[in-house]
Amino acid sequence: MLAGLRQKEVELCVTLLREKWTDCMQIGRDLVRLLQYVARIPEFEKLWRDIFYNPTSLSPQFTGIAQLMGIRTSRKFLISRLTPDLEAKLVFLTTKVRFGGQKKYQEWLQKQYLSTPESQSLRCDLIRYICAVFHPSNELLCSDIIPRWAVIGWLLTTCTSNVAASNAKLSLFYDWLFFDPEKESIMNIEPAILVMFHSMRPHPAITATLLDFLCRVMPHFHPSLTVQVKQGIYTSLRCIVDKRVLPSLGPLFDNAKLDKELRSTIQETFAEFCSADGKEESSSSVDGLPEPVTNHLNHQDSISYAEFSEEEDDIPLGHLQSKSSFRPIREPPKFETIDITEYITQLDGPIRNLVAELQNEMDNEAQCEIMDKLMQAVIREEDFDQDLAISLAMCLCQLLSGQFNNNLFPQVIDEETLEDSIGSPLFVMFRNLYQTPEEDPSRQPLLMLIGEMYSKQQRIGYHMLYFLKVGKIVDDKMSTYKDFCKSLENGDIGSYLMADLKLCQEDDVRLFTYLIPDIYTQFPNIAIGSAALLSLIVSSIDGSQLQDLICQILQGHLIMFRKDSFLSILNSSLDWETIEQYFLWQLIAAHNIPVEHIMPVLPKLEYNAHSEALTSILIQLKQEGPTADLLRPIVCRECKKNDFFSVSILKYWAQEYEDKLADLILAQMTKSNSTPNRKRQRNSLSNSSKKESPSVEQILSHLDHMRQTCRNISFLTHESIQQALQYVQTTCSEAQKTKYSDLLALAEDFEDIRTTRVLRGRKTSNVSPKYTSPSRSKKSMAVVPSDSSTESSDEDAVKPKTKKRKKGMPVLDDSD
């Protein structure tokens, strides 16, 4: 079946290539790279013969492989080689993760996408994406974010296949082979040279193998293209030196750490770059490596955001992204530029004059004064209708568009910087709205105007939230925002709040985190219990922002959970990413939520599918001592061979709280066989009676799992456990006796040893009356479950058995 499908795919690809060769040529040199991977398939082998020896059979305009290699591959084709999800993860790694803290992210990527043999070919596409698509800005290059060369170095060092490693090296140097500095960016070839340079000390083998590959690829890429490939590589190296990517190539090519034979090959191949100056520089530097001027390039046109390569023949980035819901790197928010002359003519009187004055004024303080006068004019306007509001909103959105593109939240947070951040004309509007009393009819025109502006520029929403938090407002600070939302089309505060917060999170995570405490305080009915809001938070914050939130929780300024909605949040979180779930559990731990409130979610958790939740619950249970309410859901879990949740916490409790746990299991075991008690439980009105009680079968299965899994499990020889096992022997079915024969045999062996000790002369009074005979044990057991108790009183039921264990109890102790 799969072979037939593969053959159909081969036929489809070959047919498209032969019939649409002119169109396929637009892919450029990476088409050659991809065809190399499938060259041994007979149909593609025939295609290769035509490319080499009969190129005009494919297209009259096609002159040969050199023509195809001279066409740079557009980024739209390289982007299509990655899934949106993988692209999102890769962009996050290269724009958000600090250098030195990337290990956990790389391990996750390795496990998620690169762990299978068939996924090794994906490394080539990742390297091509990093080299040719993602070009970081100066701001990113100068930051502590992991550089591109480090990500590529990791991809090379984790290759598990020689073929994949060879293809990955070819992908890294692919743009070198026919590099044209007039048409292509230096950023395409920069990562390769930096990988070699920075690997000299920590990973000399990587540098050696890349240099060896570079020497061999010139004569062996294709015999007919040797001259062009050599010219392309030489051009790349000259460009690297001219652009000061490295101060000199001599220390790299003449380094003493390289094998002598390799050094000789390099000096023959790249004699031009192995100058005497380079050798002197090499000998005078530490370990043969000079400190580079910079790890990256220094562009004159510095920009604030990471971008994609901008070549002339590529389609605009926005057109590419419109076809996919994923947007790899967010651009600065922009308001579409329009000519507002027509809208100004639709205004009358003072409003028109003030808008024109605002348009011509460049000073921020003067603009604020004009905006204040304009808002007063709006309030005084008797005929301020919808049409007038629309025209004025268009003018103001255009005039204030620059304020939405600037970073609103200051880098250094103090009273002065916060006050300065709201010192622009936009916030003068909000101040006028806030200062106008709710019952004042003049408030309505302001709400109408800001509402129209909101429909055209949604960022007004979170700007208003920020103003109301930062502004010195004593009363209900968010009442203005609530009134504003009610004045909009559907008046649903919750939906508008979530939309504004989502946009804020996309624009500025720091500002989003700063607003969160007030959101939960001022909108408790919307925020507390909202799984969507929590997902928004944990999916965007990093470690420092999580720390800020936890500090707010501990100071009592932030409450994110309440009992009635807590379980629904836990259920929703089971589908979140791993790091998001761990962030959530950190927030839960900061709230000191009793573990009893978490336990109801336990039955639906699978050991392999919900490891994050089970791990967090295990840690919380470790901090608690065993109780009847905690033990019940643990032993009610289905016992599976590869599920170590229950056995792990039971073993830990057995070590730390041996007597208490043993007594609880004894009480639970005898209660499970007490039919009158169960009938009374069904008639009880207490909440605890509604909780599921474990069956004897479930308790035995977990005890047997402990016996099989844990070493030196002395807990099973505890008096109460032995008493429980002996009691089960007299009450369980034959099938259960057979199934758990090894476990129940422990009780028999224990009784045999005790009997032997009695026969040796021990006084019968030294033996606990509970063990004199199975019938006597059964009789004493019947007293344990109290008729007047419910399941919540299991701990009270075992209080009469507070006799301490005798020190001579170990089974193997025959010294006397």
C-alpha positions, 0 to 999 in steps of 0.5 A: 500500500505504502509502496504504491502511494510512494510510486504515485508521488514519484510519478506526480513530481516527475510529471510536474517537473517535466511539464512545468519546468519553466515554472519549477525553475523559479524555486532556484538552487534549492531545487537542485538540493532537493533533487539530490536527495532522491537522485537514486530513484529511477524516475528522478535518475532519468530526470537528472540525465536530461538536466546534465546532458539534454537540458533543452528537452525540459525547456528551450530557455534552460541551459543547464544546472549552472543556470539553476544554481545561479537563481537564489531560492526565494524565502517563500519556498524555504518557509514552506518546508517547515510546519507553522508549529515548528516555525513558531518554536524555532522563531521563539528559540532565536528571538526569546531564549537567552544564550546559555539557557537554551538547553531545555528548549533544544532538548524539547525540539529534539524530542518533539521533532528530531528524534526519529530516523526519518526526521533527520532530513528536517535538519537541512530545512531548519538550517536553510531557514535560519541562514536564508529566511531569518535575519536578526536585527542589530538590536537582537544581535547585540542582545544576549539572545542565542545567536544563529550560529549556536543553533546551527552548531547544535543541529550539526552536533546532534546529527545521528546519521552520516548522510544527514550530517553531510546534507546538513553541511551542504545546506549550511554552505549552499549559498556560498557555492554561487554567492553573488554579493550584488544580489544576495545578503551577507547574512546568508553566509554569515552563520557558517563562518561563525559556526567554524570560528566559535567551535574552535575551542569547545568543538574543534571537530565541528570546525575541522569537518566543516573546513574539510567539507569546504575544501572537498565541495569545490572539486566534487560538487560537480566536475563541470561547475568546479570553477564557478563553485570555487569562485563563489566560495572565494567571493563569500570569503572575501565578502566576510573579510570586507564586512568584518564578520571576522577580523581575519581568516588566517587564524581560522585556516592556520590554527594549530589544533587542526590536523596537519594534513587538513591544514596542508589542504586548506593552505593549498585550497585557500592560499589567498586567505592564509597570508603571513599576516594571518599566521603572525596574528594566529601565533600571537593570539590565545589558542590561535584564536583572536577575539572577534570585533563582534559576533555578528554584522553591524548594519547601518540601518538598524531596526527594532524587530527581527525580520525576514530577508528582503530580496527584490524578487520575493513577494511581500512578507505580509502576503506570505503570512496571510495564507497562514494563521501563524505569524512567525515574527511580529512586526511593529503595529501600524495604522494604515496611512490615509489622507484625512483632508476629506475627513477634516472638511466634514468637521465644523467650527472649533473642532475642525480648527483644533484638529487642523492645529493638532495636525500641524503641531509637533511638540508633545506638550502643545499637542496635549493642550490642543487635545484637551481643548478639543475634548472640551469642544466635543463636550460642548458640541450640541449636535455631536452625532454618529457621523461627526464622531466617525470623521473625528475618529478617523482624523485622531487615529491617523494623527495619533498613530505614532503613539501606537507604534512606540513602546508604551511601557518604560524599561525602568519602572518608577513613579516618574517614568510611569507618569511620563509614559502617559503624557501624550495626547491619547491619554488626555482623552482618557483623562477627560473621560475619567474626570467627567462624572457618569451621570453627566450627559456630556460624557456620552459624546466622549464615549461615542468618539473613543468607541469609534476610534476603538473600532479602527484602532483596537489598541486603544483598549489596553492603552486605556487599561494602562492609563487607569492603572498608572493614573492616580485614581482613588475610586473604582479605577476600572469603572471608566473602562467598564462604562466604555465597554458597555457603550460599545456594540454588544456591551459584553465587558468580558469579551472586550477585555479578553480581546484587549489583553490578547492584543496587549500580550502580543504587543508587549508581554511586560505590559501584559504582565504588569496589568494582570494583578489589576485585571484579577482585582478589578474584574474578579467575576471575569478573570478568576476562573477563566481558563482562557486568561490563564492560558494567555498568561502562562503561554507568554510569560518567562521565568522573570515574569512568573517570579513577578506574579508569584511575588504579587500573590505572596504579597496578597495583591493577586488572587487567581483561583477560587474553589468553584472554578478550580477543577475546570481550570485544571481540566482545561490545562491538561491540553496545554504545552509542558512549560505552560502547565508547569507555570500554572502549577507554580501559580497554584503552589503560590496560592497554597491551595489545599491538595484535597481540592486538587485530588478530584482531577486525579481519576482522569489523569493518565500516567503517560499522557498527563505527566506534568499534572501527575508530577506536580500532584506528587510533589504536593502530596509529598509535602502532606501526610497521609489521610483518609481523604488523600488515600482514597483517590490514590488507591482508587486509581486503576493499577497499571504495570507502567503507572508508578504514581500511586506506588511512588507516593505510597512508598514515600509515605510508608517511609515517612509515616509508616504507622499512620499509613498502615492503620489507614490501609487497615481501616480502608480494607475492613471498611470496604468489606463492611456491608452495613457500613456501606448501606449507612454511607449511602443513606448519609447526607454528609458530603464525604459519604458521596466519595468513592470508596476503594474496593478490596481488589483495588487496595490489594492491587496497589499493595501487590504493585508495591511488593513487585516494584519496591525493594526491601519493602518492610512496610508489608510486614507492619502489624496493621498490614499483616492484620489486613492481609489476614483479614482479607484471607478470610473474606476474599474470593478464591479468584482473589486468593489466586491472583494475589497469592504471593502477597497473601503469602506474606501474612502466612509466613508472618503467622508461621514465624510468630507461632514458632516463637510461641512454641519456643516458650514465649508467653502468649501474652506477648503476642497481640491478641489480634493474631491468636487465630484467623477467627479471632482476628476476624472477630476483632476486625468486626469492631474496627468500623464504627457504625456511627462513623462516615468515611471521613472518620477513618482516622478516628476508627483506628485510634484504639490501635495505637499500640507501638510496634514491638522492636522484635517484630522483623520477620528474619529475627531468630536470634532469641 
